[in-house]
Amino acid sequence: GFAQQTLAEALSCLDPADREGSARAMHHAIRVQQEIGVRPDLARTYVGQARLLHAGGESERARAVLMESIRIFQDIGMTSELHRAEQVLREL
């Protein structure tokens, strides 16, 4: 999960034109994190996915993904991560 998330974010930085490769890695990370139930990592990955979507011109989807991330951070009481996600939302 975390390794795939890191890979996806690295791919998006190294080759911004390869959004498809980054998106595949991000989706894989999300699937793994959902399966094993690591909600903090899942919420962080949603933030990364939102950034990737926004960079690809999909601002509405990015906002929806960020809202899910924010909901998870609220549910589990991760206030510092919540504030970071809310900041990303304001920047979209």
Secondary structure per residue as TSV (DSSP state, phi and psi in degrees):
chain	resnum	aa	ss	phi	psi
A	1	G	-	360.0	-61.2
A	2	F	H	-65.4	-39.2
A	3	A	H	-62.5	-42.3
A	4	Q	H	-65.7	-39.2
A	5	Q	H	-61.7	-46.3
A	6	T	H	-63.2	-42.5
A	7	L	H	-59.9	-46.3
A	8	A	H	-61.1	-43.5
A	9	E	H	-68.2	-37.7
A	10	A	H	-65.2	-43.3
A	11	L	H	-60.0	-40.6
A	12	S	H	-68.3	-28.9
A	13	C	H	-80.0	-41.8
A	14	L	H	-71.4	-38.5
A	15	D	-	-139.9	81.2
A	16	P	T	-57.1	-23.7
A	17	A	T	-73.0	-21.1
A	18	D	-	-91.7	60.9
A	19	R	H	-65.8	-31.0
A	20	E	H	-64.7	-44.3
A	21	G	H	-63.9	-42.0
A	22	S	H	-64.0	-42.3
A	23	A	H	-63.6	-41.0
A	24	R	H	-61.1	-46.8
A	25	A	H	-63.4	-39.4
A	26	M	H	-65.6	-44.5
A	27	H	H	-62.5	-39.0
A	28	H	H	-63.8	-44.5
A	29	A	H	-59.1	-43.0
A	30	I	H	-62.6	-45.0
A	31	R	H	-59.1	-47.0
A	32	V	H	-63.0	-45.2
A	33	Q	H	-65.3	-36.6
A	34	Q	H	-66.1	-42.5
A	35	E	H	-63.6	-40.8
A	36	I	H	-94.3	-5.5
A	37	G	T	76.0	32.7
A	38	V	-	-93.9	83.0
A	39	R	H	-62.0	-39.4
A	40	P	H	-60.5	-45.5
A	41	D	H	-66.1	-38.4
A	42	L	H	-60.6	-45.9
A	43	A	H	-63.6	-39.9
A	44	R	H	-63.7	-39.6
A	45	T	H	-66.2	-37.1
A	46	Y	H	-60.0	-36.9
A	47	V	H	-62.9	-45.1
A	48	G	H	-63.1	-40.1
A	49	Q	H	-64.2	-39.6
A	50	A	H	-62.2	-41.9
A	51	R	H	-61.8	-42.5
A	52	L	H	-63.8	-44.4
A	53	L	H	-62.3	-43.8
A	54	H	H	-62.7	-42.2
A	55	A	H	-61.9	-28.2
A	56	G	T	-89.7	8.3
A	57	G	T	85.1	12.2
A	58	E	-	-104.9	63.9
A	59	S	H	-64.1	-38.1
A	60	E	H	-65.8	-44.5
A	61	R	H	-63.6	-38.4
A	62	A	H	-60.3	-44.2
A	63	R	H	-63.0	-42.0
A	64	A	H	-62.6	-42.7
A	65	V	H	-65.7	-41.7
A	66	L	H	-63.3	-38.4
A	67	M	H	-62.6	-36.9
A	68	E	H	-66.0	-42.1
A	69	S	H	-59.6	-45.7
A	70	I	H	-61.8	-42.2
A	71	R	H	-60.2	-43.9
A	72	I	H	-64.1	-47.3
A	73	F	H	-60.0	-38.2
A	74	Q	H	-64.6	-46.0
A	75	D	H	-59.5	-38.0
A	76	I	H	-99.2	2.1
A	77	G	T	73.2	29.2
A	78	M	-	-92.5	82.6
A	79	T	H	-68.1	-37.3
A	80	S	H	-66.3	-41.6
A	81	E	H	-68.4	-36.3
A	82	L	H	-59.0	-46.2
A	83	H	H	-63.2	-37.8
A	84	R	H	-65.0	-43.4
A	85	A	H	-64.5	-40.5
A	86	E	H	-64.5	-35.3
A	87	Q	H	-64.8	-43.5
A	88	V	H	-60.9	-41.7
A	89	L	H	-59.7	-42.6
A	90	R	H	-64.7	-29.5
A	91	E	H	-80.0	-14.1
A	92	L	-	-74.2	360.0
